[in-house]
Amino acid sequence: MLDQGFVLLVTRQQGVPLHIKYSSSPPPPPPPPPPTTTTTTTTTTTNNNNNNNNNNNNN
């Protein structure tokens, strides 16, 4: 009974019906979100701050 409950929780999280689990077919993994966009935005902000500091020093 405990095992069945655990299987239900796992299948529910992955969004795969119980039928596929019982058929012994591996469920396809969900596509991970692209984290490249977030990293690029952070890098651009840091570069802008450095440029502003250099301009102030020159003045």
Secondary structure, DSSP 8 states (H G I E B T S, - for coil): -HHHHHHHHHHHHHT--HHHHHTT----------THHHHHHHHHHHHHHHHHHHHHHH-
